[in-house]
Amino acid sequence: MKKKIVSLLLVLLFGTSQLSYAAYSPVKLYDDVWRIVEYKYVDQDNNAQEWDSWRHKYDNVIVTQEDAYVAIDTMLASLNDPYTRFLPPDEFKEENESIKGTLNGIGIQISVKDNVLTVIAPIEDTPAEKAGLKANDKILKIDGASTKGMTTKEASDKIRGKEGTQVKLLIKRGNEEKTFVVTRAVITLKAISAKPPEGVKIDENLGYIRLSTFLNKNATKEMTDILGTLSDKEGYILDLRSNPGGLLTNAILISDLFLNGGRIVSTVDRDGYKETQEASEDVFTNKPLVILINEGSASASEILSGALKDNKRAVIVGTKSFGKGLVQEINKLPDGSGVNVTIQKYLTPNGTDINKKGITPDVEVKITEEDVKKKVDPQIAKAQEVLQQLIEEKQLTLK
């Protein structure tokens, strides 16, 4: 199958300069990060910051590499953008390893939402999920330390650790507070599974596909493989619930599998330049499709569900998604560190900016605590009902 994705900017890893690490001064490191933000950040006003004032602010203070790291963190924090962040060498290495499919930690995606450290989603089949952590849980303390004012990076540093060690999280869920003790492990990121949630039965003629992350670089291949395995099914349920996102590449390529032409997504940069990604006419499957989303479906999940919803290719069932409509670029620095910078916002095919708004499902179905206790899933039940109706309508059309 031939796929054409034109001028796609996903993850750009800047090559290191010809300067040796020893010759790369801490002040130069700080200045390089300043310049990357100056020339690439999505908002030309840098979120109303006087960005020039930061350039030489610490020239007489930065002596060591650690000095530079602290100064960079302080500078980036002024943007009030949790997605633009600095990664020291060890964290940058971990992020790249996660793209390859592994990471160390408890298997959780977090962000600062409304000034509170919040769980975007636990990754499927990880210590975090097994411990019972859920999307939209508020993390109040990590090992007894308050998360108030804590950045995503600082929180990640505290949550990560050696395999077999434990981390204690004080969680607020609704009006209740509860402590979770989670054992860290080596996390293998599995993008695709055909196994439904425990206790849930899928109708014989339907295919269930759980896509838990877009971060794994093999996600698109895994999707084509599972669609091949389930080729005898009459329609598919694509479960994106609690999928925190990942690589934009995967969102576009997977969208393309289900579309016969049409717009997938548009990105808009700081200069207002709009670039649109179009689907090829080489559709992989045109069978009826229902997509499940919830408040933990973010970023790439919203690109995929938005593309298929706006193109009337799928019916969306569940609850409103997270609302992350921004694109980050990963920049590698000569000392082995890196900086993730928000460089674009994205729009759904209909031109909708979903940032901080989310995608509203076509059919809203909530899951209650009672449903969880009884191990029933009304969202999947409704998805099967809707999908059977779509299959019946298609069969009538073909007659």
C-alpha positions in Angstrom: 0.0 0.0 0.0 1.4 3.3 -1.1 1.0 6.2 1.3 1.9 9.8 0.6 2.4 12.1 3.5 3.9 15.4 2.3 6.3 17.6 4.2 5.6 16.0 7.5 7.2 17.6 10.5 7.0 15.3 13.5 10.0 14.9 15.7 13.1 16.8 14.7 16.3 15.8 16.4 18.8 18.6 15.9 22.3 17.2 15.3 25.0 18.2 17.7 27.2 21.0 16.6 30.9 20.4 15.8 31.9 21.8 19.1 33.1 19.1 21.5 31.2 18.7 24.7 34.2 20.1 26.7 34.1 23.3 24.5 30.4 23.7 24.8 30.0 26.2 27.7 27.0 26.3 30.1 26.3 29.9 29.0 26.2 28.8 25.3 23.8 26.0 26.3 21.5 28.5 27.9 21.7 30.9 24.9 21.0 28.1 22.5 17.8 27.2 24.3 16.8 30.9 24.4 17.3 31.1 20.6 15.3 28.0 19.8 12.3 29.4 21.7 12.9 32.9 20.2 12.7 31.6 16.6 10.4 28.6 16.9 7.9 29.0 19.7 4.3 29.0 18.4 3.4 32.3 20.0 5.6 35.1 18.6 4.9 37.1 21.8 6.1 34.1 23.9 2.9 34.2 25.9 3.3 38.0 26.6 6.8 37.6 28.0 9.6 40.1 27.4 11.7 37.3 26.0 14.7 39.6 25.2 15.1 40.2 28.9 15.9 36.6 29.5 18.8 36.3 27.1 21.6 37.6 29.2 19.9 37.5 32.6 22.2 34.8 34.0 25.4 35.5 32.1 27.3 36.3 35.4 25.6 33.5 37.3 25.9 30.5 35.1 29.2 28.7 35.9 28.4 25.0 35.8 26.2 22.8 33.6 23.8 22.5 36.6 23.6 26.3 36.8 22.6 26.3 33.2 19.9 23.7 33.7 18.3 25.6 36.6 18.4 28.8 34.6 16.9 27.2 31.6 14.1 25.7 33.7 13.4 29.1 35.2 13.3 30.8 31.8 11.0 28.2 30.2 8.7 28.3 33.2 7.9 31.9 32.4 6.1 30.7 29.3 3.5 29.0 31.4 3.4 26.2 28.9 3.8 22.7 30.5 4.7 21.2 27.1 7.7 23.4 26.5 10.3 21.9 28.8 14.0 21.2 29.2 15.4 17.6 29.5 18.8 16.9 31.0 20.8 14.2 29.3 19.4 11.3 31.3 15.8 12.4 30.7 16.4 13.1 27.0 17.8 9.6 26.7 14.7 8.2 28.5 12.4 10.0 26.1 14.1 8.6 23.1 14.0 5.1 24.6 10.3 5.5 25.1 9.9 6.3 21.4 11.7 3.0 20.8 9.2 1.3 23.0 10.6 1.1 26.5 10.9 3.4 29.6 11.6 3.2 33.3 8.9 4.3 35.8 5.3 3.4 36.7 3.7 3.9 33.3 1.9 7.2 33.6 1.4 10.3 31.5 1.1 13.6 33.5 0.6 17.3 32.8 -0.2 20.5 34.7 -3.9 21.2 34.2 -5.5 24.2 35.8 -2.4 24.7 37.9 -2.7 21.2 39.3 -0.5 18.2 38.5 -2.9 15.8 36.7 -2.9 12.3 35.3 -3.6 12.4 31.6 -3.7 8.6 31.5 -2.0 5.5 32.9 -0.5 3.4 30.2 -2.2 0.0 29.6 -0.9 -3.0 31.6 1.6 -1.0 33.7 2.1 -0.6 37.5 0.1 2.7 37.4 -2.9 1.1 35.7 -2.7 -2.0 37.9 -2.6 0.2 41.0 -5.8 1.8 40.0 -4.7 5.3 38.9 -7.0 7.0 36.4 -7.2 9.8 34.0 -7.9 13.2 35.6 -6.6 12.0 39.0 -5.0 15.0 40.8 -1.5 14.2 42.2 -1.3 16.2 45.5 1.9 14.7 46.9 4.8 12.5 45.6 6.6 10.7 48.4 5.2 13.2 50.9 6.4 16.3 48.9 3.6 18.7 47.8 3.2 19.0 44.0 1.9 22.6 44.3 4.0 24.7 41.9 5.8 21.6 40.7 6.5 21.4 37.0 5.8 18.3 34.9 9.6 17.6 34.7 10.1 17.9 38.4 7.2 15.5 39.1 8.5 13.1 36.5 11.9 13.1 38.2 10.3 12.2 41.5 8.0 9.5 40.1 10.7 7.8 38.0 13.3 5.5 39.6 15.0 2.2 39.6 13.1 -0.9 38.8 11.7 -2.5 42.0 11.6 0.6 44.1 8.4 2.2 45.2 6.8 5.7 44.9 3.9 6.9 47.1 1.3 9.2 45.5 -1.4 11.1 47.3 -4.3 11.3 44.8 -7.4 13.4 44.8 -10.3 11.9 42.9 -13.5 14.0 43.1 -13.8 14.9 46.7 -11.8 12.0 48.0 -8.1 11.6 48.7 -6.3 8.3 48.6 -2.7 7.2 48.8 -1.3 4.8 46.1 2.0 3.0 46.6 3.3 1.9 43.1 6.3 -0.2 42.4 8.5 1.0 39.5 9.3 -1.3 36.6 10.7 -1.3 33.1 7.8 -0.4 31.0 7.3 -1.9 27.5 5.1 0.2 25.4 2.6 -2.0 23.6 0.7 0.1 21.1 -2.0 -2.3 19.9 -4.1 -5.1 21.6 -7.2 -7.0 20.5 -8.0 -8.0 24.0 -11.1 -6.3 25.5 -11.3 -5.1 29.1 -11.8 -7.8 31.7 -15.4 -9.1 31.8 -16.3 -7.5 28.5 -17.6 -9.7 25.6 -17.3 -8.5 22.0 -19.9 -9.6 19.5 -18.6 -12.4 17.2 -18.8 -10.3 14.0 -17.0 -7.3 15.4 -13.3 -6.5 15.8 -12.1 -4.8 18.9 -8.8 -2.8 18.7 -7.2 -1.2 21.7 -4.7 1.5 20.7 -3.1 2.6 24.0 -0.2 4.9 22.8 1.0 6.6 19.7 4.5 6.9 21.1 5.8 3.6 19.9 7.3 4.1 16.5 5.9 0.7 15.4 2.3 1.7 16.1 1.2 2.1 12.5 2.6 -1.3 11.5 1.0 -2.9 14.5 -2.3 -1.4 13.4 -2.1 -2.8 9.8 -1.1 -6.2 11.3 -4.1 -6.3 13.6 -6.5 -5.1 10.9 -5.2 -8.0 8.8 -5.8 -10.4 11.6 -9.3 -9.2 12.1 -10.1 -9.0 8.3 -13.0 -11.4 8.7 -14.9 -9.0 11.0 -17.7 -6.8 9.6 -16.7 -3.6 11.6 -14.3 -2.3 14.1 -14.3 -0.7 17.5 -11.2 1.5 17.9 -10.6 2.1 21.6 -8.6 5.3 22.2 -9.7 5.8 25.8 -6.9 7.0 28.2 -4.5 7.1 25.2 -2.4 10.2 26.0 -1.0 10.5 22.5 2.6 10.3 21.1 4.0 10.8 17.7 2.1 12.9 15.2 3.4 10.7 12.4 1.4 7.7 13.8 -1.8 9.8 14.2 -1.6 10.8 10.5 -0.6 7.4 9.1 -3.2 5.5 11.1 -5.9 8.1 10.1 -4.9 7.5 6.5 -5.6 3.7 6.8 -9.3 4.5 7.3 -9.8 7.4 4.9 -10.3 7.4 1.2 -9.0 10.9 0.6 -9.9 14.0 2.6 -8.1 16.2 5.1 -6.5 14.6 8.1 -5.1 17.6 10.1 -3.8 21.1 9.6 -0.9 22.6 11.6 -0.4 26.3 12.0 3.0 27.8 13.1 4.0 31.1 14.7 3.9 32.9 11.4 0.4 31.7 10.6 1.7 29.3 8.0 -0.8 26.5 7.6 0.2 23.1 6.4 -2.5 20.5 5.6 -2.0 16.7 5.6 -4.3 14.9 3.1 -5.2 11.3 3.1 -4.3 9.2 0.1 -7.1 7.4 -1.8 -5.5 4.1 -1.1 -7.8 3.2 1.9 -6.8 0.1 3.9 -10.3 -0.7 5.1 -13.7 0.9 4.6 -15.6 -1.2 7.1 -17.9 0.6 9.6 -16.0 2.1 12.5 -16.8 3.3 16.0 -14.2 5.2 18.1 -14.2 5.3 21.9 -12.7 8.3 23.7 -12.7 9.7 27.2 -11.1 12.5 29.2 -7.7 10.7 29.0 -7.7 10.7 25.2 -5.2 13.4 24.3 -3.1 14.9 21.5 -2.6 12.2 18.8 -5.8 10.5 19.9 -7.6 13.7 19.3 -6.1 14.1 15.9 -7.2 10.6 14.8 -10.7 10.9 16.3 -11.1 14.4 15.0 -10.0 13.4 11.5 -12.4 10.5 11.3 -15.3 12.4 12.9 -15.0 15.4 10.6 -14.8 13.2 7.6 -17.8 11.3 8.8 -15.8 8.1 8.7 -16.5 7.0 12.2 -19.0 7.6 15.0 -17.4 8.8 18.3 -18.7 7.3 21.5 -17.7 8.1 25.2 -16.9 11.3 26.9 -15.2 14.6 25.9 -11.4 14.2 25.3 -8.6 15.9 27.1 -8.0 18.9 24.9 -4.3 19.1 23.8 -4.1 20.7 20.4 -0.4 21.6 20.4 2.6 20.1 18.6 6.0 19.9 20.1 9.4 19.6 18.5 12.2 17.7 20.2 15.6 19.5 19.9 18.8 17.7 20.8 21.6 19.8 22.3 25.3 19.2 22.0 25.7 18.1 25.7 23.2 15.3 25.3 20.3 17.3 26.8 17.3 18.4 24.9 14.4 20.9 24.8 10.8 20.2 23.7 9.2 23.3 22.3 5.6 24.0 21.3 6.0 25.0 17.6 2.5 24.6 16.2 -1.2 24.3 17.0 -3.3 21.9 15.1 -6.8 22.1 13.6 -9.2 19.3 12.8 -10.4 18.9 9.2 -13.3 21.3 9.8 -10.9 23.9 11.2 -11.6 23.3 14.8 -9.0 24.3 17.5 -9.6 21.7 20.2 -6.9 22.9 22.6 -8.3 23.1 26.2 -11.7 22.2 24.7 -11.4 18.6 23.6 -13.5 16.6 21.2 -17.2 16.1 22.0 -18.4 12.5 21.2 -21.3 11.9 18.8 -22.8 9.7 21.5 -22.0 10.5 25.1 -21.8 7.6 27.5 -20.2 7.9 31.0 -18.8 5.2 33.2 -19.6 5.3 36.9 -17.7 4.0 39.9 -20.4 1.4 40.2 -19.8 0.3 36.6 -16.1 -0.2 37.5 -16.9 -2.2 40.6 -19.3 -4.5 38.6 -16.7 -4.7 35.8 -19.3 -3.5 33.2 -18.5 -1.1 30.4 -21.5 0.8 29.1 -19.3 2.7 26.6 -18.2 -0.5 24.8 -21.8 -1.8 25.0 -23.1 1.4 23.3 -20.2 1.2 20.8 -21.3 -2.4 19.8 -24.9 -1.3 19.5 -24.0 1.7 17.3 -21.6 -0.4 15.2 -24.2 -3.1 14.5 -26.5 -0.4 13.3 -23.9 1.0 11.0 -23.2 -2.5 9.6 -26.9 -3.1 9.0 -27.3 0.3 7.3 -24.3 -0.5 5.0 -25.8 -3.9 4.1 -29.2 -2.3 3.2 -27.4 0.3 1.1 -25.6 -2.5 -0.9 -28.8 -4.4 -1.6 
